[in-house]
Amino acid sequence: MREKAEILVQKYIITAVYLFVWAGTLGSLYFSEVKHLPPCSLCLIQRGLMYPLILIMGIGLWKKDRWLPYYVLPFSILGLIVSGYHNLLVWHLAPADLIVCSIQLPCTIQEFALLGFVTIPLMSFFAFAFITAGIITYAKLTLKIKGPGRG
Protein backbone atom coordinates (compact mmCIF):
# COMPACT_ATOMS: atom_id res chain seq x y z
CA MET A 1 0.00 0.00 0.00
CA ARG A 2 2.77 2.41 0.94
CA GLU A 3 4.63 1.70 -2.31
CA LYS A 4 1.50 2.53 -4.34
CA ALA A 5 1.12 5.81 -2.48
CA GLU A 6 4.79 6.64 -3.06
CA ILE A 7 4.46 5.89 -6.77
CA LEU A 8 1.41 8.16 -7.03
CA VAL A 9 3.14 10.96 -5.15
CA GLN A 10 6.30 10.56 -7.21
CA LYS A 11 4.27 10.61 -10.41
CA TYR A 12 2.14 13.68 -9.66
CA ILE A 13 3.99 15.84 -7.12
CA ILE A 14 6.33 17.36 -9.68
CA THR A 15 3.35 18.31 -11.87
CA ALA A 16 1.61 19.90 -8.88
CA VAL A 17 4.77 21.84 -8.05
CA TYR A 18 5.03 23.04 -11.64
CA LEU A 19 1.40 24.20 -11.52
CA PHE A 20 2.21 26.18 -8.35
CA VAL A 21 5.13 27.82 -10.14
CA TRP A 22 2.77 28.85 -12.95
CA ALA A 23 0.15 30.04 -10.46
CA GLY A 24 2.71 32.13 -8.59
CA THR A 25 4.02 33.66 -11.79
CA LEU A 26 0.62 34.38 -13.29
CA GLY A 27 -0.68 35.63 -9.94
CA SER A 28 2.12 38.17 -9.61
CA LEU A 29 1.57 39.33 -13.18
CA TYR A 30 -2.16 39.64 -12.51
CA PHE A 31 -1.60 41.90 -9.50
CA SER A 32 0.81 44.17 -11.35
CA GLU A 33 -0.62 44.19 -14.88
CA VAL A 34 -4.38 43.81 -14.28
CA LYS A 35 -4.87 45.22 -10.77
CA HIS A 36 -2.10 47.81 -11.35
CA LEU A 37 -0.47 47.19 -7.96
CA PRO A 38 3.21 48.12 -8.28
CA PRO A 39 5.61 45.55 -6.81
CA CYS A 40 7.87 46.64 -3.93
CA SER A 41 11.58 45.80 -3.76
CA LEU A 42 11.03 42.49 -1.97
CA CYS A 43 8.25 41.52 -4.38
CA LEU A 44 10.66 42.06 -7.27
CA ILE A 45 13.23 39.80 -5.61
CA GLN A 46 10.56 37.11 -5.11
CA ARG A 47 9.56 37.41 -8.77
CA GLY A 48 13.20 37.04 -9.73
CA LEU A 49 13.28 33.77 -7.82
CA MET A 50 9.90 32.47 -9.10
CA TYR A 51 10.00 33.33 -12.82
CA PRO A 52 13.11 31.30 -13.75
CA LEU A 53 11.48 28.21 -12.25
CA ILE A 54 9.08 28.09 -15.20
CA LEU A 55 11.95 27.49 -17.60
CA ILE A 56 14.06 25.39 -15.22
CA MET A 57 11.19 23.07 -14.35
CA GLY A 58 9.80 23.03 -17.87
CA ILE A 59 13.12 21.93 -19.34
CA GLY A 60 13.75 19.53 -16.45
CA LEU A 61 10.37 17.88 -16.92
CA TRP A 62 10.77 17.71 -20.69
CA LYS A 63 14.23 16.15 -20.38
CA LYS A 64 13.12 13.98 -17.42
CA ASP A 65 16.16 15.27 -15.52
CA ARG A 66 16.45 13.36 -12.26
CA TRP A 67 18.62 16.15 -10.81
CA LEU A 68 15.82 18.73 -11.17
CA PRO A 69 15.45 19.17 -7.38
CA TYR A 70 19.02 20.44 -7.17
CA TYR A 71 18.24 23.16 -9.71
CA VAL A 72 14.91 24.18 -8.16
CA LEU A 73 15.67 24.10 -4.42
CA PRO A 74 18.10 27.06 -4.32
CA PHE A 75 15.44 29.29 -5.90
CA SER A 76 12.57 28.00 -3.78
CA ILE A 77 14.46 28.12 -0.48
CA LEU A 78 15.70 31.67 -1.13
CA GLY A 79 12.15 32.63 -2.13
CA LEU A 80 10.86 31.12 1.11
CA ILE A 81 13.37 33.15 3.13
CA VAL A 82 12.65 36.43 1.31
CA SER A 83 8.89 36.00 1.45
CA GLY A 84 9.10 34.99 5.12
CA TYR A 85 11.04 38.16 5.91
CA HIS A 86 8.57 40.17 3.83
CA ASN A 87 5.71 38.83 5.94
CA LEU A 88 7.54 39.73 9.13
CA LEU A 89 7.89 43.28 7.77
CA VAL A 90 4.19 43.50 6.92
CA TRP A 91 3.29 42.26 10.41
CA HIS A 92 5.81 44.73 11.92
CA LEU A 93 7.78 41.91 13.55
CA ALA A 94 11.11 42.69 11.84
CA PRO A 95 13.08 45.92 11.49
CA ALA A 96 12.40 47.61 8.16
CA ASP A 97 15.83 49.23 8.01
CA LEU A 98 17.56 45.96 6.98
CA ILE A 99 16.50 46.41 3.36
CA VAL A 100 16.32 49.25 0.92
CA CYS A 101 12.69 50.02 0.17
CA SER A 102 11.56 53.08 -1.66
CA ILE A 103 9.78 55.79 0.28
CA GLN A 104 7.06 55.90 -2.36
CA LEU A 105 6.48 52.14 -2.15
CA PRO A 106 7.53 50.69 1.22
CA CYS A 107 7.64 46.93 1.66
CA THR A 108 5.52 47.15 4.81
CA ILE A 109 2.23 48.24 3.25
CA GLN A 110 -0.60 45.86 2.45
CA GLU A 111 -1.93 46.69 -0.99
CA PHE A 112 -4.21 43.65 -1.07
CA ALA A 113 -5.67 41.35 1.57
CA LEU A 114 -7.95 38.47 0.62
CA LEU A 115 -10.39 37.74 3.46
CA GLY A 116 -8.71 40.55 5.36
CA PHE A 117 -5.48 38.69 6.14
CA VAL A 118 -4.14 36.81 3.07
CA THR A 119 -1.66 39.32 1.67
CA ILE A 120 0.46 39.05 -1.46
CA PRO A 121 3.62 38.25 0.58
CA LEU A 122 1.68 35.52 2.43
CA MET A 123 0.54 33.98 -0.85
CA SER A 124 4.15 34.09 -2.05
CA PHE A 125 5.34 32.43 1.15
CA PHE A 126 2.85 29.58 0.80
CA ALA A 127 3.72 29.12 -2.88
CA PHE A 128 7.44 28.88 -2.12
CA ALA A 129 6.70 26.60 0.87
CA PHE A 130 4.65 24.23 -1.30
CA ILE A 131 7.29 24.25 -4.05
CA THR A 132 10.06 23.54 -1.54
CA ALA A 133 8.15 20.79 0.27
CA GLY A 134 7.04 19.22 -3.01
CA ILE A 135 10.54 19.22 -4.47
CA ILE A 136 12.04 17.76 -1.28
CA THR A 137 9.38 15.03 -1.28
CA TYR A 138 10.03 14.33 -4.95
CA ALA A 139 13.79 14.20 -4.33
CA LYS A 140 13.41 11.79 -1.41
CA LEU A 141 11.27 9.42 -3.47
CA THR A 142 13.15 9.74 -6.75
CA LEU A 143 16.73 9.91 -5.54
CA LYS A 144 16.11 7.52 -2.62
CA ILE A 145 17.53 9.96 -0.10
CA LYS A 146 17.43 8.54 3.40
CA GLY A 147 16.33 10.77 6.25
CA PRO A 148 18.03 10.84 9.66
CA GLY A 149 17.80 7.57 11.53
CA ARG A 150 16.75 5.58 8.46
CA GLY A 151 19.83 3.43 8.08
DODREN-792586 format. One record per residue (C-alpha): residue in three letters; x, y, z. Coordinates in steps of 0.25 Angstrom, whole numbers. Layout:
<atoms>
["ALA", [X, Y, Z]];
...
</atoms>
This chain:
<atoms>
["MET", [0, 0, 0]];
["ARG", [11, 10, 4]];
["GLU", [19, 7, -9]];
["LYS", [6, 10, -17]];
["ALA", [4, 23, -10]];
["GLU", [19, 27, -12]];
["ILE", [18, 24, -27]];
["LEU", [6, 33, -28]];
["VAL", [13, 44, -21]];
["GLN", [25, 42, -29]];
["LYS", [17, 42, -42]];
["TYR", [9, 55, -39]];
["ILE", [16, 63, -28]];
["ILE", [25, 69, -39]];
["THR", [13, 73, -47]];
["ALA", [6, 80, -36]];
["VAL", [19, 87, -32]];
["TYR", [20, 92, -47]];
["LEU", [6, 97, -46]];
["PHE", [9, 105, -33]];
["VAL", [21, 111, -41]];
["TRP", [11, 115, -52]];
["ALA", [1, 120, -42]];
["GLY", [11, 129, -34]];
["THR", [16, 135, -47]];
["LEU", [2, 138, -53]];
["GLY", [-3, 143, -40]];
["SER", [8, 153, -38]];
["LEU", [6, 157, -53]];
["TYR", [-9, 159, -50]];
["PHE", [-6, 168, -38]];
["SER", [3, 177, -45]];
["GLU", [-2, 177, -60]];
["VAL", [-18, 175, -57]];
["LYS", [-19, 181, -43]];
["HIS", [-8, 191, -45]];
["LEU", [-2, 189, -32]];
["PRO", [13, 192, -33]];
["PRO", [22, 182, -27]];
["CYS", [31, 187, -16]];
["SER", [46, 183, -15]];
["LEU", [44, 170, -8]];
["CYS", [33, 166, -18]];
["LEU", [43, 168, -29]];
["ILE", [53, 159, -22]];
["GLN", [42, 148, -20]];
["ARG", [38, 150, -35]];
["GLY", [53, 148, -39]];
["LEU", [53, 135, -31]];
["MET", [40, 130, -36]];
["TYR", [40, 133, -51]];
["PRO", [52, 125, -55]];
["LEU", [46, 113, -49]];
["ILE", [36, 112, -61]];
["LEU", [48, 110, -70]];
["ILE", [56, 102, -61]];
["MET", [45, 92, -57]];
["GLY", [39, 92, -71]];
["ILE", [52, 88, -77]];
["GLY", [55, 78, -66]];
["LEU", [41, 72, -68]];
["TRP", [43, 71, -83]];
["LYS", [57, 65, -82]];
["LYS", [52, 56, -70]];
["ASP", [65, 61, -62]];
["ARG", [66, 53, -49]];
["TRP", [74, 65, -43]];
["LEU", [63, 75, -45]];
["PRO", [62, 77, -30]];
["TYR", [76, 82, -29]];
["TYR", [73, 93, -39]];
["VAL", [60, 97, -33]];
["LEU", [63, 96, -18]];
["PRO", [72, 108, -17]];
["PHE", [62, 117, -24]];
["SER", [50, 112, -15]];
["ILE", [58, 112, -2]];
["LEU", [63, 127, -5]];
["GLY", [49, 131, -9]];
["LEU", [43, 124, 4]];
["ILE", [53, 133, 13]];
["VAL", [51, 146, 5]];
["SER", [36, 144, 6]];
["GLY", [36, 140, 20]];
["TYR", [44, 153, 24]];
["HIS", [34, 161, 15]];
["ASN", [23, 155, 24]];
["LEU", [30, 159, 37]];
["LEU", [32, 173, 31]];
["VAL", [17, 174, 28]];
["TRP", [13, 169, 42]];
["HIS", [23, 179, 48]];
["LEU", [31, 168, 54]];
["ALA", [44, 171, 47]];
["PRO", [52, 184, 46]];
["ALA", [50, 190, 33]];
["ASP", [63, 197, 32]];
["LEU", [70, 184, 28]];
["ILE", [66, 186, 13]];
["VAL", [65, 197, 4]];
["CYS", [51, 200, 1]];
["SER", [46, 212, -7]];
["ILE", [39, 223, 1]];
["GLN", [28, 224, -9]];
["LEU", [26, 209, -9]];
["PRO", [30, 203, 5]];
["CYS", [31, 188, 7]];
["THR", [22, 189, 19]];
["ILE", [9, 193, 13]];
["GLN", [-2, 183, 10]];
["GLU", [-8, 187, -4]];
["PHE", [-17, 175, -4]];
["ALA", [-23, 165, 6]];
["LEU", [-32, 154, 2]];
["LEU", [-42, 151, 14]];
["GLY", [-35, 162, 21]];
["PHE", [-22, 155, 25]];
["VAL", [-17, 147, 12]];
["THR", [-7, 157, 7]];
["ILE", [2, 156, -6]];
["PRO", [14, 153, 2]];
["LEU", [7, 142, 10]];
["MET", [2, 136, -3]];
["SER", [17, 136, -8]];
["PHE", [21, 130, 5]];
["PHE", [11, 118, 3]];
["ALA", [15, 116, -12]];
["PHE", [30, 116, -8]];
["ALA", [27, 106, 3]];
["PHE", [19, 97, -5]];
["ILE", [29, 97, -16]];
["THR", [40, 94, -6]];
["ALA", [33, 83, 1]];
["GLY", [28, 77, -12]];
["ILE", [42, 77, -18]];
["ILE", [48, 71, -5]];
["THR", [38, 60, -5]];
["TYR", [40, 57, -20]];
["ALA", [55, 57, -17]];
["LYS", [54, 47, -6]];
["LEU", [45, 38, -14]];
["THR", [53, 39, -27]];
["LEU", [67, 40, -22]];
["LYS", [64, 30, -10]];
["ILE", [70, 40, 0]];
["LYS", [70, 34, 14]];
["GLY", [65, 43, 25]];
["PRO", [72, 43, 39]];
["GLY", [71, 30, 46]];
["ARG", [67, 22, 34]];
["GLY", [79, 14, 32]];
</atoms>
